[in-house]
Amino acid sequence: MGLDPGSRITGYGVIAVEGKQLRAIEYGCIKTQPDSSLSAKLELIYNDVTAVISQHKPEEVIVENAFYYKNVRAAMVLGHVRGVLLLAGQRNGAHVVELSPKEIKKFVTGSGNASKDRVKYMTCRILGLSREPENEDAADALAVALAHGLSITRG
């Protein structure tokens, strides 16, 4: 299960790795209310991620590492969200893995400097999706899961 952290929208993507085959099982977004307090947002994200984990029981939960922000507050809020996601995976018995955006791009496209559009295109192609996910955060979360799946199947 891949997670793309965000305080407004957190994407999730669940894939199956069967031998060398990878396929999407479910993907979507957890959306918080803009006027909610940070603690309310974190609770919602934790509860909803826990529900998806409980439903699919992934062996591994992969969370995208935070990247650098010029805005310290935004970086701190994202750090809180990442903490909640790491905790949800850990408390629900999954092996928790963190991948950087560069690692995700490299596994999915072959280049650590690939564009978001290229990552989305390759994610859909490799997973055999007939159409791209409507939400960027869900597409990013699928790419996170896919990158880890590819690291397992391709070494």
C-alpha positions in Angstrom: 0.0 0.0 0.0 1.4 3.3 -1.0 0.7 6.6 0.7 1.1 10.2 -0.6 0.9 12.4 2.5 -0.9 15.7 2.5 -2.9 17.6 5.2 -5.7 18.5 2.7 -5.5 15.4 0.6 -3.7 12.1 1.4 -3.6 9.7 -1.5 -3.6 5.9 -1.1 -3.0 3.1 -3.5 -3.2 -0.6 -2.9 -1.5 -3.0 -5.3 -1.0 -6.7 -5.5 2.4 -8.2 -6.2 2.0 -11.7 -7.6 5.3 -13.1 -8.8 6.4 -10.5 -11.3 2.9 -9.3 -12.0 1.7 -6.0 -10.4 -1.9 -4.9 -10.4 -4.0 -2.1 -8.8 -6.6 -3.2 -6.3 -7.9 0.1 -5.0 -6.8 3.7 -4.9 -8.3 7.0 -3.8 -8.0 10.0 -1.5 -8.7 11.0 2.0 -9.9 14.6 2.0 -10.0 16.8 5.1 -12.0 20.0 5.6 -9.9 23.2 5.1 -11.4 24.8 8.2 -10.7 21.8 10.5 -8.0 22.0 13.2 -4.7 20.1 12.5 -5.6 17.6 15.2 -9.0 16.9 13.6 -7.3 16.4 10.2 -4.7 14.1 11.7 -7.4 12.0 13.4 -9.4 11.7 10.2 -6.4 10.7 8.1 -5.3 8.1 10.8 -8.8 6.6 11.0 -9.4 6.5 7.2 -5.9 5.0 6.5 -6.5 2.5 9.3 -9.8 1.5 7.7 -8.1 0.9 4.3 -5.3 -1.1 5.9 -7.9 -3.1 7.9 -9.8 -3.8 4.7 -6.8 -4.9 2.5 -4.3 -6.0 5.1 -1.2 -5.1 3.2 2.0 -6.7 4.2 3.8 -3.4 3.6 2.9 0.3 3.8 5.1 2.6 1.9 5.1 6.3 2.7 6.7 8.9 0.5 9.5 10.8 2.4 9.0 14.5 2.9 10.9 16.7 0.6 12.2 20.1 1.4 9.9 23.1 1.7 10.7 26.8 1.8 7.7 27.2 4.1 8.7 25.8 7.5 5.1 25.6 8.7 4.1 23.5 5.6 7.0 21.2 6.2 6.0 20.7 9.9 2.4 20.0 9.0 3.5 17.4 6.4 5.8 15.9 9.0 2.8 15.4 11.3 0.8 13.8 8.6 3.7 11.5 7.7 4.0 10.5 11.4 0.3 9.6 11.5 0.7 7.5 8.4 3.8 5.7 9.7 2.0 5.0 13.0 -1.1 3.7 11.2 1.0 1.2 9.2 3.0 0.1 12.3 0.0 -0.2 14.6 -1.8 -2.4 12.0 1.0 -4.9 11.7 2.4 -3.8 8.3 6.1 -3.5 7.6 6.6 0.3 7.0 9.0 1.5 4.3 9.9 5.1 3.3 10.9 6.1 -0.2 12.1 9.4 -1.5 10.5 11.1 -4.5 13.7 10.5 -6.4 13.7 6.8 -5.6 10.0 6.5 -6.6 10.7 8.2 -10.0 13.7 6.0 -10.6 11.9 2.7 -10.0 8.8 3.7 -12.0 10.4 5.5 -15.0 14.1 4.6 -14.9 15.1 8.3 -14.2 15.1 10.0 -10.8 14.4 13.3 -12.5 11.3 12.2 -14.4 8.3 14.6 -14.6 5.1 13.9 -12.6 3.3 13.3 -15.9 5.9 10.7 -16.9 5.5 8.9 -13.5 1.7 8.9 -13.8 1.9 7.6 -17.4 4.3 4.8 -16.5 2.3 3.9 -13.4 -0.8 3.5 -15.4 1.0 1.5 -18.1 2.7 -0.9 -15.8 -0.4 -1.5 -13.7 -2.5 -1.9 -16.8 -5.0 0.9 -15.9 -7.4 1.8 -18.7 -7.5 5.4 -17.6 -5.4 7.6 -15.3 -6.7 8.2 -11.7 -8.7 11.5 -11.6 -6.9 12.7 -8.5 -3.1 13.4 -8.6 -2.7 12.3 -5.0 -4.2 8.9 -5.7 -1.9 8.6 -8.8 1.1 9.5 -6.7 0.2 7.0 -4.0 -0.1 4.2 -6.7 3.3 5.3 -7.9 4.7 4.9 -4.4 3.3 1.4 -4.1 4.4 0.5 -7.6 8.0 1.7 -6.9 8.3 -0.6 -3.9 6.6 -3.4 -5.9 9.1 -3.0 -8.7 12.0 -2.9 -6.2 10.9 -6.3 -4.9 10.2 -7.9 -8.3 13.2 -6.4 -10.1 15.7 -6.2 -7.2 
